[in-house]
Amino acid sequence: MMGQTDSYTVKGKLSGMSEDIKIIVLDRQGGNSKFDTLKVENGEFMYSGKADQRQQLTFMRLSQKEQEASRAKWKGKRGMILSGKFDLTFFVSPGAQIEIQGDQKDFPFVEVVSEDEFNQGMMELQRLNLKELKEINVLHDALNDAVLADDSVAKMDVFEQQNALRARISQRTTEWITSHPNREYAMWLYLNSGLTSKTAGELKQQYDRFSNEVQQSEAGKKLAELIRVRTALAPGAPAPDFTLKNIYTGEDIHLADYRGKYVLLDFWASWCVPCRKSHPHLIQINQKYKGENFVLLGIASDRKDEVIKKAAQEDKIDWPQMNIYEKRDRQKQLNEMYDISAIPTKILIDPEGKIVVKYVGDSAGLDRELEKIFKK
């Protein structure tokens, strides 16, 4: 139960504000998203909330005139306006007093004045990357113009420019993390920088660069746990056993029952476009190896079994399917056991129940691995 000391206050003052500009707040306190429109007077606004721990808060700038101009521009046109411009996201915590300062035309790249080390680190990085961040936002308008004109060459050109800018930001951020081993925000930033493809050894190497104090922080403990899990899932390690229901027959599927066979686990969902696009490739694999001591098992994450069955029928996949969504605790447990941070993920297990290889996203190497095993 949260009390008075859990309250935080955000006060803002932005010059150049006009009546048509609104500030929208996205508050995710307690895992529930809540939107709120702030009253703005003479460029000043305030938002108060409660937090039992440090969490992120997002402010968005909305201009009615810009919206009307955009709607007029797209009226009668085919295509979809692409989102992607930056919003102002910062950190709030119990008792925090935060100020937002600057000019509305620079939003979201304004100053967040705070005693919180996370916000201070965030501002340091914003200043380092400000040129690239602003260029990406400007290019976003060019991207929508290319979509409006149905100009695929122009779209690709803008994507390439944005990717080059993001690469510079990523490099600079990596350098900042490495040069701040005593900052908890650096640890948090590393933990949230997309570690899907990092090996346990690579994670441990970065972890060891941080100070003992930072290693004991909440983010440090999460990274240590990720290293432990990823070490346990390295090639040659025993695959964690599990039991789930076959959504077609209602019977239990025990991973241990497939000892003596190669098992390919496919973690997917009906709403995941890359997952669905990988199914023709899996069909080819299944047809090629299903008589060779090989079995394919689908582990989906959807609200209802019927949604999975419909997607499986559309994609013409006929191997056993399980659903981990309806039992949230089981979903969390299995995702943690197998370090599933993104889908599609495919894990190959040998006849002794040991992990052979794990692929996240692209699984092009799976064919080579199976050909090596089955000499085909």
KOLFI-292942 format. One record per residue: residue in three letters; x, y, z of N, C-alpha, C in turn. Coordinates in steps of 0.05 Angstrom, whole numbers, padded with zeros to 5 digits, always signed. Layout:
N
alaXYZXYZXYZ ...
END
This chain:
376
met+00017-00024+00000+00000+00000+00000+00018+00025+00000 met+00012+00044-00019+00029+00067-00021+00018+00090-00004 gly+00037+00105+00008+00029+00127+00025+00039+00154+00014 gln+00039+00174+00031+00046+00201+00023+00074+00203+00011 thr+00093+00188+00023+00121+00190+00013+00125+00177-00014 asp+00105+00162-00024+00107+00150-00050+00099+00169-00072 ser+00089+00192-00065+00080+00212-00085+00104+00225-00099 tyr+00101+00232-00123+00121+00248-00138+00107+00270-00153 thr+00122+00291-00159+00111+00314-00174+00128+00322-00197 val+00116+00327-00220+00131+00336-00243+00119+00364-00251 lys+00136+00384-00250+00128+00411-00259+00142+00418-00284 gly+00127+00429-00303+00139+00437-00329+00134+00466-00336 lys+00153+00478-00350+00150+00505-00360+00164+00506-00387 leu+00148+00507-00409+00158+00508-00436+00150+00534-00449 ser+00170+00548-00460+00164+00573-00474+00153+00567-00502 gly+00138+00586-00513+00128+00582-00540+00103+00565-00542 met+00090+00559-00519+00066+00543-00519+00042+00559-00529 ser+00026+00547-00547+00001+00560-00556-00022+00543-00547 glu-00046+00554-00550-00070+00541-00539-00076+00514-00553 asp-00066+00510-00578-00072+00485-00592-00054+00462-00584 ile-00033+00468-00568-00014+00447-00560-00022+00435-00533 lys-00023+00409-00532-00029+00395-00507-00006+00377-00499 ile-00004+00372-00473+00016+00353-00463+00000+00329-00452 ile+00006+00306-00464-00007+00281-00456+00012+00264-00440 val+00002+00252-00418+00019+00236-00401+00011+00206-00404 leu+00031+00189-00407+00027+00160-00406+00040+00150-00381 asp+00023+00141-00362+00032+00131-00336+00027+00101-00335 arg+00049+00086-00331+00047+00057-00331+00049+00046-00302 gln+00041+00061-00282+00044+00052-00255+00028+00026-00250 gly+00042+00007-00238+00030-00018-00231+00025-00036-00255 gly+00038-00029-00277+00034-00046-00301+00009-00039-00317 asn-00007-00019-00308-00031-00011-00322-00026+00016-00336 ser-00030+00018-00362-00026+00043-00376-00049+00062-00373 lys-00043+00087-00366-00064+00107-00362-00055+00133-00376 phe-00073+00144-00393-00067+00169-00406-00081+00192-00392 asp-00068+00215-00392-00080+00239-00379-00071+00263-00395 thr-00090+00282-00399-00084+00307-00413-00080+00329-00392 leu-00057+00342-00393-00051+00362-00372-00061+00390-00380 lys-00070+00404-00360-00079+00432-00364-00054+00449-00366 val-00052+00465-00387-00028+00482-00392-00037+00511-00390 glu-00024+00527-00373-00029+00555-00371-00003+00570-00372 asn-00001+00588-00392+00023+00604-00395+00048+00586-00398 gly+00045+00563-00410+00067+00545-00415+00074+00528-00391 glu+00058+00530-00369+00064+00515-00344+00044+00493-00341 phe+00053+00470-00331+00036+00447-00326+00047+00431-00303 met+00031+00413-00292+00040+00397-00269+00026+00370-00270 tyr+00042+00350-00261+00030+00323-00259+00040+00310-00234 ser+00022+00298-00218+00029+00284-00194+00020+00255-00196 gly+00035+00237-00185+00028+00209-00185+00041+00195-00161 lys+00037+00169-00161+00049+00152-00140+00066+00130-00152 ala+00088+00124-00138+00106+00103-00147+00117+00089-00123 asp+00118+00062-00123+00130+00048-00101+00159+00041-00107 gln+00168+00048-00131+00196+00044-00139+00201+00061-00164 arg+00226+00062-00172+00232+00078-00196+00218+00066-00220 gln+00206+00083-00236+00192+00074-00260+00193+00096-00281 gln+00185+00090-00306+00187+00109-00327+00159+00122-00331 leu+00161+00148-00339+00137+00164-00345+00142+00177-00372 thr+00121+00178-00389+00124+00189-00416+00106+00213-00420 phe+00117+00235-00430+00102+00259-00437+00102+00261-00468 met+00079+00267-00479+00077+00271-00508+00066+00298-00514 arg+00076+00310-00535+00066+00337-00544+00047+00332-00567 leu+00023+00345-00566+00003+00341-00586-00007+00369-00595 ser-00004+00374-00621-00012+00400-00633-00037+00395-00650 gln-00059+00408-00643-00083+00405-00659-00080+00415-00687 lys-00066+00438-00691-00061+00449-00718-00045+00429-00735 glu-00024+00417-00723-00008+00398-00738-00024+00373-00745 gln-00041+00365-00727-00058+00341-00732-00077+00347-00755 glu-00089+00371-00755-00108+00378-00776-00094+00380-00803 ala-00070+00391-00803-00055+00394-00828-00047+00366-00839 ser-00040+00348-00820-00033+00321-00828-00057+00306-00840 arg-00080+00309-00827-00105+00296-00837-00112+00306-00865 ala-00109+00332-00869-00116+00344-00895-00096+00334-00916 lys-00071+00331-00908-00051+00321-00927-00056+00293-00936 trp-00067+00276-00917-00071+00248-00923-00099+00242-00932 lys-00117+00262-00933-00145+00257-00940-00147+00245-00968 gly-00161+00222-00970-00164+00209-00995-00140+00193-01005 lys-00119+00193-00989-00094+00179-00997-00093+00151-00985 arg-00080+00133-00999-00076+00106-00988-00049+00106-00972 gly-00047+00088-00954-00023+00086-00938-00028+00091-00909 met-00008+00089-00893-00011+00092-00864+00011+00110-00853 ile+00003+00129-00837+00023+00147-00824+00040+00130-00805 leu+00066+00132-00808+00084+00116-00792+00090+00131-00766 ser+00087+00117-00744+00095+00129-00718+00125+00125-00716 gly+00137+00138-00697+00166+00134-00694+00180+00159-00684 lys+00166+00182-00682+00179+00205-00670+00183+00200-00640 phe+00204+00213-00629+00210+00209-00601+00190+00224-00583 asp+00184+00212-00560+00170+00225-00539+00189+00230-00516 leu+00180+00244-00495+00197+00250-00472+00192+00229-00451 thr+00211+00211-00447+00208+00191-00427+00230+00194-00406 phe+00223+00195-00381+00242+00199-00359+00234+00182-00335 phe+00248+00185-00313+00244+00168-00290+00231+00183-00267 val+00212+00170-00253+00201+00181-00229+00204+00160-00207 ser+00205+00169-00182+00209+00150-00160+00195+00163-00135 pro+00191+00147-00114+00178+00158-00090+00191+00184-00080 gly+00175+00205-00076+00184+00230-00065+00198+00248-00085 ala+00200+00240-00110+00215+00256-00130+00201+00283-00136 gln+00218+00303-00140+00209+00330-00149+00224+00336-00175 ile+00210+00337-00196+00223+00339-00223+00213+00363-00238 glu+00231+00376-00252+00223+00399-00268+00230+00394-00298 ile+00213+00403-00315+00218+00401-00344+00220+00430-00355 gln+00241+00436-00368+00247+00463-00377+00255+00464-00406 gly+00248+00485-00420+00257+00488-00448+00237+00502-00465 asp+00240+00499-00491+00222+00511-00511+00206+00489-00524 gln+00180+00493-00527+00163+00471-00538+00172+00462-00566 lys+00184+00480-00581+00193+00472-00608+00216+00452-00607 asp+00230+00450-00584+00251+00431-00581+00241+00404-00569 phe+00216+00403-00561+00205+00379-00549+00207+00355-00569 pro+00216+00332-00560+00219+00323-00532+00248+00328-00521 phe+00265+00342-00536+00293+00345-00527+00296+00369-00509 val+00281+00369-00487+00282+00390-00467+00297+00380-00443 glu+00301+00398-00423+00316+00390-00399+00298+00378-00378 val+00306+00356-00367+00293+00343-00344+00311+00348-00320 val+00303+00366-00302+00319+00373-00279+00311+00355-00255 ser+00329+00339-00245+00323+00319-00225+00347+00311-00210 glu+00343+00303-00185+00365+00292-00168+00370+00263-00174 asp+00353+00250-00189+00355+00222-00195+00378+00217-00214 glu+00396+00199-00206+00420+00192-00223+00412+00182-00250 phe+00389+00168-00252+00380+00158-00278+00373+00181-00297 asn+00358+00200-00287+00351+00223-00304+00376+00240-00311 gln+00395+00242-00293+00420+00257-00299+00436+00243-00321 gly+00437+00216-00319+00451+00201-00340+00437+00203-00367 met+00410+00202-00366+00394+00204-00390+00399+00231-00404 met+00401+00253-00388+00406+00279-00399+00434+00281-00411 glu+00454+00269-00397+00481+00269-00408+00482+00256-00436 leu+00468+00233-00438+00468+00220-00464+00452+00236-00485 gln+00431+00249-00476+00415+00265-00495+00432+00287-00507 arg+00449+00300-00490+00466+00321-00500+00487+00311-00519 leu+00498+00287-00513+00518+00275-00531+00506+00268-00558 asn+00481+00259-00558+00468+00249-00583+00448+00268-00595 leu+00447+00292-00585+00425+00311-00593+00424+00315-00623 lys+00446+00319-00636+00446+00324-00665+00433+00301-00680 glu+00441+00276-00674+00430+00253-00687+00400+00249-00680 leu+00393+00253-00655+00365+00250-00647+00347+00269-00662 lys+00355+00294-00665+00339+00313-00679+00337+00306-00709 glu+00359+00297-00720+00359+00289-00749+00340+00266-00754 ile+00339+00247-00735+00321+00224-00738+00292+00233-00738 asn+00286+00252-00720+00259+00263-00719+00251+00277-00745 val+00270+00293-00756+00264+00307-00781+00260+00288-00804 leu+00277+00267-00804+00274+00247-00825+00248+00231-00824 his+00236+00230-00800+00211+00217-00797+00189+00230-00815 asp+00190+00257-00816+00171+00271-00834+00176+00264-00863 ala+00202+00262-00870+00209+00255-00898+00200+00226-00904 leu+00201+00209-00884+00192+00181-00887+00162+00180-00893 asn+00146+00196-00878+00117+00196-00883+00111+00208-00911 asp+00127+00228-00919+00123+00240-00946+00128+00218-00967 ala+00148+00201-00963+00155+00180-00982+00132+00159-00983 val+00121+00153-00959+00098+00135-00958+00074+00147-00973 leu+00069+00172-00968+00047+00186-00981+00050+00185-01012 ala+00075+00188-01021+00080+00188-01050+00084+00160-01061 asp+00083+00140-01043+00087+00112-01051+00113+00109-01066 asp+00134+00122-01055+00161+00122-01066+00179+00103-01050 ser+00181+00078-01060+00197+00058-01045+00226+00065-01044 val+00237+00077-01065+00265+00085-01065+00271+00106-01044 ala+00253+00126-01042+00256+00147-01022+00254+00136-00994 lys+00235+00117-00990+00231+00104-00964+00257+00090-00956 met+00268+00075-00974+00293+00060-00968+00316+00079-00961 asp+00317+00101-00976+00338+00121-00971+00336+00133-00943 val+00311+00139-00934+00306+00150-00908+00313+00129-00886 phe+00304+00105-00890+00311+00083-00871+00341+00080-00868 glu+00356+00081-00890+00385+00079-00888+00397+00102-00873 gln+00387+00126-00878+00398+00149-00864+00392+00147-00834 gln+00367+00139-00827+00360+00136-00798+00377+00114-00785 asn+00381+00092-00799+00397+00070-00788+00426+00078-00783 ala+00437+00095-00801+00464+00104-00797+00466+00122-00773 leu+00445+00139-00769+00445+00156-00745+00442+00140-00720 arg+00424+00120-00721+00420+00102-00697+00446+00087-00690 ala+00461+00080-00711+00486+00065-00706+00506+00083-00691 arg+00507+00109-00698+00524+00128-00685+00516+00132-00656 ile+00490+00133-00651+00479+00136-00624+00486+00111-00608 ser+00482+00087-00620+00488+00062-00606+00518+00060-00598 gln+00535+00068-00617+00564+00067-00611+00571+00086-00588 arg+00560+00110-00589+00566+00130-00568+00555+00121-00542 thr+00531+00108-00542+00519+00098-00517+00536+00076-00505 thr+00546+00058-00522+00563+00036-00513+00588+00047-00500 glu+00600+00068-00512+00624+00081-00501+00617+00093-00474 trp+00594+00106-00472+00586+00119-00447+00583+00098-00425 ile+00570+00076-00431+00566+00054-00412+00593+00044-00402 thr+00611+00039-00420+00638+00028-00413+00654+00048-00396 ser+00650+00074-00401+00666+00094-00386+00653+00102-00360 his+00630+00090-00352+00616+00097-00327+00610+00072-00311 pro+00631+00057-00302+00627+00032-00288+00615+00036-00260 asn+00615+00060-00250+00604+00065-00223+00576+00076-00224 arg+00563+00077-00247+00536+00089-00250+00516+00066-00253 glu+00496+00066-00235+00475+00046-00237+00459+00049-00263 tyr+00456+00074-00272+00442+00079-00297+00456+00065-00321 ala+00482+00065-00320+00497+00052-00341+00491+00022-00342 met+00489+00010-00318+00481-00019-00316+00453-00023-00327 trp+00434-00006-00319+00407-00008-00329+00405-00005-00359 leu+00421+00014-00369+00421+00020-00398+00432-00005-00413 tyr+00453-00017-00403+00464-00041-00416+00444-00063-00415 leu+00430-00067-00393+00411-00089-00390+00388-00085-00409 asn+00382-00060-00417+00359-00055-00435+00368-00047-00463 ser+00392-00055-00470+00403-00047-00496+00401-00069-00518 gly+00385-00089-00513+00381-00110-00533+00404-00131-00531 leu+00401-00149-00512+00423-00169-00506+00416-00196-00517 thr+00396-00198-00534+00387-00224-00544+00409-00241-00556 ser+00427-00228-00571+00447-00244-00585+00473-00247-00569 lys+00474-00235-00545+00499-00237-00529+00502-00264-00516 thr+00526-00275-00516+00531-00300-00502+00535-00294-00473 ala+00534-00316-00457+00538-00313-00428+00566-00301-00423 gly+00586-00309-00439+00613-00299-00436+00615-00269-00441 glu+00601-00260-00462+00601-00231-00469+00587-00215-00447 leu+00565-00225-00436+00551-00212-00415+00568-00210-00390 lys+00582-00232-00383+00599-00233-00359+00622-00213-00362 gln+00633-00211-00386+00655-00193-00390+00647-00164-00384 gln+00623-00156-00393+00613-00129-00388+00605-00126-00358 tyr+00593-00147-00347+00585-00146-00319+00609-00141-00301 asp+00631-00154-00307+00656-00152-00290+00668-00124-00291 arg+00661-00108-00311+00671-00081-00314+00658-00062-00294 phe+00634-00069-00284+00620-00051-00266+00631-00055-00237 ser+00627-00034-00221+00636-00035-00193+00619-00054-00177 asn+00630-00063-00154+00615-00081-00137+00588-00070-00129 glu+00588-00044-00123+00563-00030-00115+00542-00032-00137 val+00550-00026-00161+00531-00027-00184+00522-00056-00189 gln+00540-00075-00186+00533-00103-00189+00511-00112-00170 gln+00510-00099-00146+00490-00106-00126+00464-00091-00129 ser+00463-00073-00149+00438-00058-00154+00417-00076-00166 glu+00393-00066-00168+00371-00083-00179+00378-00091-00208 ala+00388-00072-00224+00395-00079-00252+00418-00098-00252 gly+00437-00095-00234+00460-00113-00232+00452-00141-00226 lys+00433-00144-00207+00424-00171-00200+00409-00184-00224 lys+00394-00168-00239+00380-00178-00263+00400-00188-00284 leu+00422-00173-00287+00442-00181-00307+00456-00206-00297 ala+00461-00208-00271+00474-00233-00261+00456-00257-00265 glu+00430-00253-00261+00411-00275-00266+00410-00283-00295 leu+00411-00263-00313+00411-00268-00342+00436-00284-00350 ile+00458-00277-00338+00483-00292-00343+00480-00321-00334 arg+00468-00325-00310+00464-00352-00299+00447-00368-00318 val+00424-00356-00326+00406-00371-00344+00419-00377-00371 arg+00433-00357-00382+00444-00361-00409+00467-00382-00407 thr+00481-00383-00385+00502-00403-00381+00489-00431-00380 ala+00466-00432-00366+00452-00458-00363+00440-00467-00390 leu+00437-00449-00409+00425-00456-00435+00446-00457-00457 ala+00471-00458-00450+00492-00459-00470+00491-00487-00484 pro+00501-00489-00508+00502-00515-00522+00515-00536-00504 gly+00502-00559-00502+00512-00581-00485+00499-00582-00458 ala+00485-00560-00450+00472-00559-00424+00445-00574-00426 pro+00436-00586-00404+00410-00600-00404+00387-00580-00410 ala+00369-00588-00427+00345-00571-00433+00326-00574-00410 pro+00316-00551-00399+00297-00553-00376+00272-00568-00384 asp+00264-00587-00367+00240-00603-00373+00215-00587-00368 phe+00193-00594-00381+00168-00581-00377+00145-00600-00385 thr+00121-00594-00376+00097-00608-00384+00076-00588-00391 leu+00065-00590-00415+00044-00572-00425+00022-00588-00439 lys-00002-00577-00441-00024-00591-00455-00022-00587-00485 asn-00027-00609-00500-00031-00608-00528-00058-00595-00533 ile-00059-00572-00548-00084-00558-00551-00104-00573-00568 tyr-00095-00593-00583-00113-00609-00600-00125-00632-00585 thr-00109-00646-00570-00118-00671-00557-00124-00667-00527 gly-00113-00646-00515-00116-00642-00486-00097-00659-00470 glu-00081-00676-00483-00062-00693-00468-00037-00677-00461 asp-00024-00687-00440+00001-00674-00431+00024-00681-00451 ile+00040-00661-00456+00065-00665-00471+00088-00660-00452 his+00103-00682-00447+00127-00680-00430+00151-00679-00448 leu+00168-00660-00444+00192-00659-00460+00209-00684-00456 ala+00210-00693-00432+00226-00717-00425+00218-00742-00441 asp+00192-00743-00450+00183-00766-00465+00195-00768-00492 tyr+00209-00747-00501+00221-00747-00528+00250-00753-00527 arg+00260-00763-00505+00288-00772-00504+00292-00793-00526 gly+00315-00792-00538+00321-00810-00561+00315-00798-00588 lys+00303-00774-00587+00297-00759-00612+00309-00731-00611 tyr+00313-00720-00634+00320-00692-00636+00293-00676-00635 val+00292-00656-00618+00268-00640-00614+00273-00611-00621 leu+00256-00600-00639+00258-00572-00645+00235-00557-00633 leu+00240-00540-00614+00219-00523-00601+00216-00497-00617 asp+00192-00491-00624+00186-00466-00638+00169-00448-00620 phe+00181-00427-00609+00166-00407-00593+00155-00386-00612 trp+00128-00383-00612+00116-00365-00631+00089-00354-00621 ala+00075-00338-00637+00049-00328-00631+00034-00322-00657 ser+00008-00323-00657-00007-00318-00682-00004-00290-00691 trp+00000-00271-00673+00002-00242-00680+00030-00234-00688 cys+00050-00253-00686+00078-00247-00692+00083-00252-00722 val+00086-00230-00737+00090-00233-00766+00115-00249-00773 pro+00138-00243-00761+00162-00259-00767+00159-00288-00761 cys+00143-00294-00739+00138-00322-00732+00123-00336-00755 arg+00102-00323-00764+00085-00335-00785+00101-00338-00811 lys+00118-00319-00816+00134-00320-00841+00155-00343-00840 ser+00162-00352-00816+00181-00374-00813+00169-00401-00817 his+00142-00403-00817+00129-00428-00818+00133-00444-00844 pro+00134-00431-00868+00140-00447-00892+00167-00461-00890 his+00187-00447-00878+00213-00459-00874+00211-00483-00855 leu+00196-00480-00834+00193-00502-00815+00178-00526-00827 ile+00159-00520-00845+00145-00542-00859+00165-00558-00875 gln+00183-00544-00889+00203-00558-00905+00221-00575-00887 ile+00229-00564-00865+00247-00579-00846+00232-00603-00836 asn+00207-00600-00828+00191-00622-00817+00187-00644-00837 gln+00182-00637-00862+00178-00657-00883+00204-00672-00889 lys+00226-00658-00886+00252-00670-00893+00262-00689-00871 tyr+00256-00683-00845+00269-00698-00824+00250-00713-00805 lys+00223-00711-00809+00205-00723-00790+00207-00753-00788 gly+00219-00766-00807+00223-00795-00805+00250-00802-00795 glu+00265-00782-00786+00294-00786-00779+00298-00781-00749 asn+00281-00792-00732+00285-00788-00703+00283-00758-00696 phe+00264-00745-00709+00262-00716-00706+00232-00709-00701 val+00228-00690-00682+00201-00681-00677+00201-00651-00673 leu+00180-00638-00682+00177-00609-00680+00153-00603-00662 leu+00158-00586-00642+00137-00578-00623+00133-00548-00623 gly+00108-00539-00625+00102-00510-00624+00094-00502-00597 ile+00106-00480-00587+00098-00468-00561+00089-00439-00566 ala+00063-00436-00567+00051-00410-00575+00043-00393-00550 ser+00040-00368-00555+00031-00350-00533+00008-00333-00544 asp-00016-00343-00540-00040-00329-00550-00062-00331-00529 arg-00081-00312-00530-00102-00311-00510-00119-00336-00510 lys-00124-00347-00534-00142-00370-00535-00130-00391-00554 asp-00135-00416-00547-00126-00439-00563-00137-00437-00592 glu-00162-00427-00595-00175-00426-00621-00159-00408-00640 val-00147-00387-00629-00132-00369-00645-00107-00383-00657 ile-00095-00400-00640-00071-00415-00649-00079-00435-00670 lys-00102-00449-00665-00111-00469-00685-00117-00456-00712 lys-00129-00433-00711-00136-00418-00736-00111-00411-00751 ala-00091-00400-00736-00065-00392-00749-00051-00417-00760 ala-00051-00439-00745-00038-00463-00754-00051-00474-00779 gln-00078-00473-00780-00092-00482-00804-00085-00464-00828 glu-00085-00438-00824-00078-00419-00846-00050-00424-00856 asp-00031-00430-00837-00003-00434-00845+00003-00462-00853 lys-00017-00480-00850-00014-00508-00858+00008-00523-00842 ile+00009-00516-00815+00028-00530-00798+00013-00552-00782 asp+00024-00576-00780+00009-00598-00769+00022-00611-00745 trp+00043-00599-00734+00056-00611-00711+00042-00603-00685 pro+00047-00617-00663+00034-00611-00637+00038-00582-00629 gln+00018-00570-00617+00019-00542-00608+00011-00541-00578 met+00025-00524-00564+00019-00518-00536+00015-00488-00533 asn+00000-00480-00512-00005-00451-00508+00003-00444-00479 ile+00021-00425-00477+00030-00418-00450+00018-00391-00440 tyr+00000-00379-00457-00011-00353-00449-00031-00355-00427 glu-00049-00375-00428-00071-00376-00410-00062-00380-00381 lys-00039-00391-00377-00028-00394-00350-00004-00376-00348 arg-00010-00350-00340+00011-00330-00340+00036-00338-00324 asp+00031-00350-00301+00054-00358-00284+00071-00379-00299 arg+00057-00397-00313+00072-00418-00328+00087-00405-00352 gln+00074-00385-00365+00087-00372-00387+00113-00358-00377 lys+00111-00344-00355+00134-00330-00344+00156-00350-00336 gln+00147-00373-00324+00167-00393-00316+00181-00405-00340 leu+00166-00413-00360+00178-00425-00384+00196-00406-00399 asn+00186-00381-00402+00202-00360-00416+00229-00355-00401 glu+00228-00355-00375+00252-00351-00359+00270-00376-00361 met+00259-00400-00360+00274-00424-00362+00290-00426-00388 tyr+00277-00416-00410+00290-00418-00436+00300-00390-00446 asp+00299-00370-00429+00309-00344-00436+00296-00334-00461 ile+00270-00334-00462+00255-00325-00486+00249-00295-00483 ser+00265-00279-00495+00262-00250-00493+00250-00238-00519 ala+00248-00255-00540+00236-00246-00565+00227-00271-00580 ile+00208-00267-00598+00199-00289-00616+00200-00279-00644 pro+00204-00298-00663+00207-00327-00659+00233-00335-00647 thr+00233-00355-00631+00257-00368-00620+00254-00398-00625 lys+00276-00409-00635+00276-00438-00640+00300-00451-00626 ile+00294-00473-00612+00315-00487-00596+00316-00516-00604 leu+00339-00525-00612+00343-00553-00620+00355-00569-00597 ile+00343-00591-00590+00351-00608-00568+00359-00636-00578 asp+00381-00647-00568+00390-00673-00578+00376-00696-00564 pro+00381-00721-00573+00368-00744-00561+00374-00748-00532 glu+00395-00737-00521+00402-00739-00493+00389-00717-00476 gly+00373-00700-00489+00360-00678-00475+00378-00654-00471 lys+00399-00652-00487+00417-00629-00484+00413-00609-00507 ile+00417-00584-00501+00413-00563-00520+00435-00564-00541 val+00427-00563-00567+00446-00563-00589+00451-00534-00597 val+00430-00519-00602+00433-00492-00612+00406-00477-00607 lys+00409-00450-00605+00385-00433-00601+00386-00410-00621 tyr+00364-00405-00634+00362-00384-00654+00340-00364-00646 val+00347-00339-00645+00327-00318-00640+00323-00302-00665 gly+00298-00301-00675+00293-00286-00700+00302-00303-00723 asp+00324-00295-00736+00334-00309-00760+00345-00337-00752 ser+00335-00357-00766+00344-00385-00760+00357-00397-00785 ala+00370-00381-00801+00382-00391-00826+00402-00413-00821 gly+00416-00412-00798+00436-00432-00792+00425-00459-00784 leu+00398-00461-00780+00385-00486-00772+00388-00507-00793 asp+00386-00500-00818+00389-00520-00840+00417-00533-00839 arg+00437-00516-00836+00464-00527-00835+00468-00546-00811 glu+00456-00538-00789+00459-00555-00764+00445-00582-00768 leu+00422-00582-00780+00407-00607-00784+00420-00624-00806 glu+00431-00611-00826+00445-00626-00847+00470-00640-00836 lys+00483-00626-00818+00507-00637-00805+00499-00661-00788 ile+00477-00659-00774+00468-00681-00756+00458-00705-00772 phe+00441-00700-00792+00429-00722-00806+00443-00729-00832 lys+00465-00715-00838+00482-00721-00862+00465-00719-00887 lys+00448-00699-00889+00431-00696-00913+00438-00670-00927 
END
